Amino acid sequence: MRILVWHVHGGWMEAFVRGRHEYLLPATPDGGAWGLGRGGRDWPATAQEVDLASLDPDTVDAVVLQRPEEIAVVARTLGRRPGVDLPAVYLEHNTPKGDVPFTLHPLADQGAIPVVHVTHFNQLFWDTGSASTAVIEHGIPDPGRLYTGELEEMGVVVNEPVRRGRVTGTDLLPGFAGVGPLRVFGMGTEALPRELDLKSLGLGNNRLRIAGDLPARQLHGQLARCRLYLHPLRWTSLGLALLEAMHLGMPVLALATTEAARAIPRGAGLVSNDVGELQRFAKRLLDDPEDAYAMGIVAREAALERYGLGKFHRAWDELLAGLPASRNTAASHDTRASHDTRASHDTERTHP
């Protein structure tokens, strides 16, 4: 199957393009949100950059949509309407924004394009009305069990922590820094020292170590040296960095929000909304490398079972094979959402 899909969410695409299909990635000379193509990533040859304007419409078997605006773009450039003349599915990466839990999804109340959520939490909280929905949980290319835990530090991976603030739990970091050193990876982390101003709290500069935005392989190697992984995000779909840390064999600490309780099993760390309890548990692991090591084994086993690449690809193959064939009559298949789909529907960026 030849699948048209934009490179929007890098972490998710790392898994998706390793399937058995051909993946057509729109590319433009200036790149950007509508033409990133492969983005310089080391992906299989089946992930092909294409010029959407010159692409033969008849060579496309299906489209995986990730932004409402893509529906009109595909219809205009290919002359085939997603869900009508072209089999289509809409992939929702994000938790709902706005008046949760009453946030109406851009593709609510239409019957032509099924909506696929990446977590059960998202399916529960988005209001999709009468639209057909399904859940296909994340798949992670296994980086291997790299954990050493040799550094008495808490590893954190977060993008743009200053701009996103409370969403990413940035305000919680000083409290954890009071327990032990933080090593923070991700885009925009260089602004953290000034934002947190740990010196004013009586903490030294060594309590916050900025590692920056690294390619995945380097990130995995450096992150795995940290004693534990800290996931302080309040409102995220399910951080892929959390799942990667579990694959690495790290013990993990997370707020008990969104999908974290499902992802992290008993014995793999701690999931709690009691921040003091999380801080005490972090201190315990920093002081006890053997305990941390044992919890990391549990975390890795759970991650491989639920978020393995094979399971992910089998689920997508089944869904894509079951999409309705192209239809040439649009009278009863209106792909328009029940409200304005021109509004921006940002997808969270993930490392690197």
C-alpha positions in Angstrom: 0.0 0.0 0.0 1.2 3.5 -0.9 0.3 5.9 2.0 0.5 9.7 1.9 1.5 11.1 5.2 3.1 14.4 6.3 6.1 14.4 8.6 4.4 16.1 11.5 5.2 14.2 14.6 8.8 12.9 14.4 8.7 10.4 17.2 5.5 8.7 15.9 6.9 8.6 12.4 10.0 6.9 13.6 7.8 3.9 14.2 5.3 4.2 11.4 7.7 4.4 8.5 9.3 1.1 9.6 6.2 -0.9 8.5 5.8 -2.9 5.3 4.2 -0.2 3.2 5.5 2.7 1.0 5.3 6.1 2.7 4.9 9.2 0.6 6.2 12.2 2.5 5.5 15.6 1.0 8.7 17.7 0.6 9.3 21.2 -0.5 12.6 23.1 -1.0 12.1 25.2 2.1 10.9 22.3 4.3 8.7 23.5 7.1 5.5 22.1 8.5 4.1 21.3 5.0 7.2 20.0 3.3 9.6 18.5 5.8 9.9 15.2 3.9 12.3 12.8 5.7 13.8 15.7 7.6 17.3 14.2 7.2 16.3 11.1 9.3 17.8 7.7 8.8 14.6 6.0 7.7 14.0 3.0 5.4 14.0 3.6 1.6 10.3 3.0 1.6 9.9 6.4 3.2 10.0 8.5 0.0 10.0 12.2 -0.4 7.4 13.4 -3.0 6.4 16.6 -4.6 2.7 16.7 -3.8 1.9 19.0 -6.7 3.3 16.6 -9.3 2.3 13.3 -7.5 0.1 11.0 -9.7 -3.1 10.9 -7.7 -3.8 7.3 -8.8 -0.7 6.0 -7.2 -1.9 6.9 -3.7 -3.8 4.1 -1.9 -4.6 5.9 1.3 -3.9 9.1 3.3 -3.1 9.3 7.1 -4.3 12.8 8.1 -2.9 14.6 11.1 -4.2 18.1 10.8 -7.7 19.3 9.7 -6.2 21.5 7.0 -4.8 18.5 5.2 -8.2 17.4 4.0 -8.6 20.5 1.8 -4.9 20.3 0.7 -5.2 16.7 -0.5 -8.5 17.4 -2.3 -7.1 20.5 -4.0 -3.7 19.1 -5.1 -4.7 15.5 -5.9 -8.3 16.0 -7.0 -9.3 13.2 -4.6 -11.3 13.8 -1.5 -10.2 12.1 1.7 -12.9 9.7 2.8 -14.8 10.0 -0.5 -12.5 9.4 -3.4 -9.5 8.4 -1.3 -9.4 6.1 1.7 -8.4 8.1 4.7 -7.9 8.0 8.4 -7.4 10.9 10.8 -4.7 10.3 13.4 -5.1 12.4 16.6 -1.9 12.7 18.6 -2.9 15.1 21.2 -4.9 15.5 24.4 -7.9 17.9 23.9 -7.4 21.6 24.6 -9.9 24.1 25.6 -13.0 23.3 27.7 -12.1 19.7 28.6 -13.9 17.3 28.7 -16.3 19.1 26.3 -13.7 19.8 23.6 -15.3 19.0 20.2 -12.9 17.3 17.8 -12.4 18.9 14.4 -13.7 15.7 12.7 -16.6 15.1 15.1 -20.0 14.0 13.7 -18.9 12.8 10.3 -18.9 9.3 8.9 -16.3 9.3 6.2 -13.0 9.4 8.0 -12.4 7.4 11.2 -10.4 9.0 14.0 -7.5 7.0 15.5 -6.3 8.0 18.9 -2.8 7.1 20.3 -4.2 6.5 23.8 -7.4 5.4 25.4 -7.4 8.5 27.5 -7.6 10.6 24.4 -10.4 8.6 23.0 -12.3 9.0 26.2 -11.8 12.8 26.6 -12.2 14.0 23.0 -15.8 14.6 22.0 -16.0 13.0 18.5 -19.8 12.8 18.4 -20.9 10.1 15.9 -17.5 9.8 14.2 -16.0 6.3 14.2 -13.0 6.0 16.5 -10.3 3.5 17.4 -7.1 3.4 19.5 -3.7 2.3 18.2 -1.2 2.7 21.0 2.4 3.9 20.3 5.1 1.7 19.0 8.7 2.3 19.8 11.8 1.1 17.8 13.7 -0.6 20.6 16.9 1.3 21.4 18.1 -1.7 23.5 18.7 -2.1 27.2 21.3 0.6 27.6 20.7 1.6 31.3 23.6 1.9 33.6 22.2 4.4 36.1 25.8 5.4 37.0 25.0 9.1 37.4 23.1 10.0 40.6 20.8 12.2 38.5 17.2 12.4 37.4 16.9 12.5 33.6 14.1 14.6 32.1 13.2 15.0 28.4 10.9 18.0 27.6 10.6 20.3 24.6 10.1 24.1 25.1 9.7 23.8 28.9 9.6 27.6 29.4 7.0 28.3 26.8 4.8 25.4 27.8 5.2 25.9 31.5 2.6 24.2 33.6 1.7 21.8 30.8 5.2 20.3 31.0 5.4 20.6 34.8 8.3 23.0 34.6 7.2 24.6 37.8 7.8 21.3 39.6 11.4 21.0 38.6 12.9 23.2 41.4 11.3 20.9 44.0 12.9 17.8 42.5 16.2 19.7 42.1 16.1 20.1 45.9 16.2 16.3 46.0 19.0 15.8 43.6 20.5 16.9 40.2 18.4 17.1 37.1 19.8 16.4 33.6 17.4 18.0 31.1 17.2 17.1 27.4 15.1 18.7 24.7 14.4 21.8 22.5 14.5 25.1 24.3 16.0 23.8 27.5 18.8 26.4 27.4 16.3 28.9 28.8 15.6 26.8 31.9 18.4 28.1 34.2 17.2 31.7 34.1 13.6 30.7 34.3 14.0 28.4 37.4 16.6 30.6 39.1 17.7 27.8 41.5 20.2 30.1 43.1 17.4 32.1 44.7 16.2 28.9 46.3 19.6 28.2 47.8 20.5 25.5 45.2 23.8 25.4 43.4 24.2 25.4 39.6 25.1 21.7 39.7 21.5 20.8 40.4 20.4 21.7 36.8 22.4 20.3 33.9 21.2 21.2 30.5 22.0 18.5 27.9 20.0 20.2 25.0 18.4 18.8 21.9 20.3 15.7 20.8 19.8 13.1 18.0 18.0 10.1 19.3 21.0 7.8 19.5 23.0 10.2 21.5 20.0 11.0 23.7 19.4 7.4 24.5 23.1 6.8 25.4 23.3 9.8 27.7 19.8 9.4 29.3 20.5 5.8 30.2 23.4 6.9 32.4 20.9 8.8 34.7 19.7 6.9 37.8 16.0 7.4 37.0 13.6 9.0 34.5 11.3 11.8 35.7 8.1 12.6 33.7 6.6 15.7 35.3 4.2 16.6 32.4 0.7 17.4 33.5 -1.1 17.3 30.2 0.4 15.3 27.4 -1.0 12.5 25.3 1.8 10.1 26.4 5.4 11.2 26.1 7.3 9.0 23.8 10.4 9.9 25.8 8.8 8.2 28.8 8.3 5.0 26.7 11.8 5.2 25.4 13.2 5.5 28.9 11.3 2.4 29.8 12.7 0.6 26.8 16.2 1.6 27.9 15.6 -0.1 31.2 15.2 3.0 33.4 12.9 3.2 36.5 10.4 6.0 35.9 8.5 8.5 38.0 5.4 10.2 36.6 2.4 12.3 37.6 -0.8 10.2 37.6 -2.3 12.1 34.7 -3.6 11.2 31.2 -2.2 7.8 30.2 0.7 7.4 32.6 -1.1 4.9 35.0 -1.7 2.5 32.1 1.8 2.8 30.7 3.8 2.3 33.9 3.1 -0.9 35.8 3.5 -1.7 39.4 7.2 -2.2 40.3 8.5 -0.1 37.4 8.7 3.1 39.5 6.0 5.3 40.9 2.9 7.0 39.4 1.4 9.6 41.8 -0.1 13.1 42.0 1.4 13.5 45.4 4.5 15.5 44.5 6.1 15.0 47.9 5.7 11.3 47.5 7.4 11.4 44.1 10.2 13.5 45.6 10.8 11.0 48.4 10.7 8.1 45.9 13.2 9.9 43.7 15.6 10.3 46.7 15.2 6.5 47.5 16.3 5.6 44.0 19.1 8.1 43.9 20.4 6.5 47.1 19.8 2.8 46.1 21.1 1.9 42.6 20.2 -1.8 43.0 16.6 -0.9 43.7 16.6 1.4 40.6 18.2 -1.3 38.5 15.5 -3.9 39.5 12.6 -1.4 38.7 14.2 -0.7 35.3 13.9 -4.3 34.4 10.2 -4.3 35.1 9.8 -1.1 33.1 11.5 -2.5 30.1 9.6 -5.7 30.0 6.3 -3.8 30.2 7.3 -1.4 27.5 8.3 -4.2 25.1 5.0 -6.0 25.7 2.6 -3.1 25.2 4.6 -0.6 23.0 6.6 -3.0 20.9 7.0 -2.2 17.2 5.5 -5.4 15.9 2.2 -4.9 17.8 2.0 -1.3 16.6 2.5 -2.3 12.9 0.0 -5.2 13.1 -2.7 -2.8 14.4 -2.0 -0.3 11.7 -2.0 -2.9 9.0 -5.4 -4.2 10.1 -6.9 -0.8 10.2 -5.6 0.3 6.8 -6.7 -2.9 5.2 -10.2 -2.3 6.6 -10.6 1.2 5.2 -13.5 1.6 2.8 -12.6 1.6 -0.9 -12.7 4.8 -2.9 -16.3 6.1 -3.5 -17.3 8.3 -6.3 -20.5 9.6 -4.8 -20.3 12.2 -2.1 -23.9 13.0 -1.4 -24.0 11.0 1.9 -20.3 11.2 2.7 -19.6 14.7 3.9 -16.0 15.0 5.2 -16.5 18.4 6.6 -16.4 18.6 10.4 -19.3 20.2 12.2 -17.3 23.4 12.9 -14.5 25.3 11.3 -11.6 23.0 10.5 -9.4 25.9 9.3 -8.5 26.6 12.9 -5.0 25.6 13.9 -4.7 22.1 15.5 -1.1 21.9 16.6 0.6 18.6 17.1 3.1 18.4 20.0 6.7 18.3 18.8 8.8 15.6 20.2 12.6 15.1 20.3 14.8 15.3 18.5 
